[in-house]
């Protein structure tokens, strides 16, 4: 028969400290990961004339070169998604870009969205 009056071994203070420290680190790391995942890069909006497309990697708009995001969204003037190769050159476009790191020390403008427009932005003429 088992004796129920056997003393229970209490964990030492070192074990409590280790458990609390581990729990605190787990909470801190999970919070940091959630915050980092929620950070969105800033997007810039511009418009101009698309004058060149170099493969699927870059374009020239207003005489400035931009890299293209791997899953860039391209829409025609009617709002339908089309391949980049279907845009006519030259073409008036509105576009969004972000600065992304090309290597450890270089940030480059990368276009994430292009929409063909009928007229250049800012050149609206009123009939007389």
C-alpha positions as CSV (number, residue, x, y, z in Angstrom):
1,X,0.0,0.0,0.0
2,X,1.2,3.4,-0.9
3,X,1.9,6.0,1.8
4,X,0.1,9.3,0.9
5,X,2.2,11.3,3.4
6,X,5.3,11.2,1.3
7,X,6.7,14.7,0.9
8,X,6.3,16.4,-2.5
9,X,9.4,18.0,-3.9
10,X,8.9,21.7,-4.6
11,X,10.7,23.1,-7.6
12,X,13.5,25.4,-6.7
13,X,13.4,29.2,-7.2
14,X,15.7,28.8,-10.2
15,X,13.1,26.7,-12.0
16,X,10.4,29.3,-11.4
17,X,12.6,32.0,-12.7
18,X,13.4,29.9,-15.8
19,X,9.7,29.2,-16.4
20,X,8.7,32.9,-16.0
21,X,11.6,34.1,-18.2
22,X,10.7,31.6,-20.9
23,X,7.0,32.7,-20.8
24,X,8.0,36.4,-21.0
25,X,10.3,35.8,-24.0
26,X,7.6,33.8,-25.8
27,X,5.0,36.6,-25.3
28,X,7.5,39.2,-26.4
29,X,8.7,37.4,-29.5
30,X,5.1,36.5,-30.6
31,X,4.1,40.2,-30.2
32,X,7.1,41.4,-32.1
33,X,6.4,39.0,-35.0
34,X,2.8,40.1,-35.2
35,X,3.8,43.7,-35.3
36,X,6.5,43.1,-37.9
37,X,4.1,41.2,-40.2
38,X,1.5,44.0,-40.0
39,X,3.9,46.7,-41.2
40,X,3.1,47.8,-44.7
41,X,5.6,49.7,-46.9
42,X,4.6,53.2,-48.0
43,X,3.2,53.5,-51.5
44,X,3.7,56.6,-53.7
45,X,1.2,57.6,-56.4
46,X,2.3,59.2,-59.7
47,X,1.3,59.5,-63.3
48,X,3.1,60.0,-66.5
49,X,3.9,58.7,-70.0
50,X,5.1,55.1,-70.3
51,X,7.7,55.2,-73.0
52,X,9.5,51.8,-72.8
53,X,9.2,48.3,-71.4
54,X,12.3,46.3,-70.9
55,X,11.2,42.7,-70.7
56,X,9.2,41.9,-67.6
57,X,11.7,43.6,-65.3
58,X,11.5,47.3,-65.8
59,X,9.8,50.2,-67.4
60,X,10.5,53.9,-68.3
61,X,8.0,56.5,-67.2
62,X,8.7,60.2,-67.6
63,X,12.3,59.3,-68.6
64,X,12.9,57.6,-65.3
65,X,13.5,53.9,-64.9
66,X,11.5,51.7,-62.5
67,X,11.8,48.1,-61.6
68,X,8.6,46.0,-61.6
69,X,7.4,43.9,-58.7
70,X,7.2,40.3,-59.6
71,X,3.4,40.3,-59.3
72,X,2.7,43.8,-60.7
73,X,-1.0,44.5,-61.5
74,X,-1.6,46.1,-64.9
75,X,-5.0,47.5,-65.9
76,X,-6.2,49.0,-69.1
77,X,-8.3,52.2,-69.2
78,X,-11.5,50.2,-68.8
79,X,-10.2,48.7,-65.5
80,X,-9.5,45.2,-66.9
81,X,-6.4,43.4,-65.8
82,X,-4.0,42.8,-68.8
83,X,-0.4,41.7,-69.3
84,X,2.2,44.4,-69.4
85,X,3.0,43.6,-73.0
86,X,-0.5,44.7,-74.1
87,X,0.0,48.3,-73.1
88,X,0.6,50.6,-76.1
89,X,3.8,52.6,-76.2
90,X,3.7,55.5,-75.5
91,X,0.8,55.4,-73.1
92,X,-0.5,57.7,-70.3
93,X,-0.5,55.8,-67.0
94,X,-1.1,56.2,-63.3
95,X,1.1,54.0,-61.1
96,X,2.0,53.1,-57.6
97,X,5.5,52.3,-56.4
98,X,7.4,51.5,-53.2
99,X,11.0,51.6,-52.3
100,X,12.4,48.1,-51.8
101,X,15.9,47.0,-50.9
102,X,17.8,45.7,-53.9
103,X,20.8,44.7,-51.7
104,X,21.9,45.6,-48.2
105,X,22.5,49.3,-48.9
106,X,20.4,50.2,-52.0
107,X,16.7,51.1,-52.1
108,X,15.1,51.2,-55.5
109,X,11.6,52.3,-56.7
110,X,9.6,49.2,-57.6
111,X,6.2,49.6,-59.3
112,X,3.4,47.5,-57.9
113,X,0.4,48.8,-59.9
114,X,0.0,50.4,-63.3
115,X,-3.3,51.7,-64.8
116,X,-3.6,53.1,-68.3
117,X,-5.3,56.4,-68.4
118,X,-6.9,58.2,-71.4
119,X,-5.4,61.6,-70.8
120,X,-2.4,62.7,-68.8
121,X,-3.3,63.7,-65.2
122,X,-3.5,67.5,-64.7
123,X,-4.2,68.3,-68.4
124,X,-8.0,68.5,-68.2
125,X,-9.3,71.1,-70.7
126,X,-12.7,72.6,-70.3
127,X,-14.8,73.3,-73.4
128,X,-15.5,77.0,-74.1
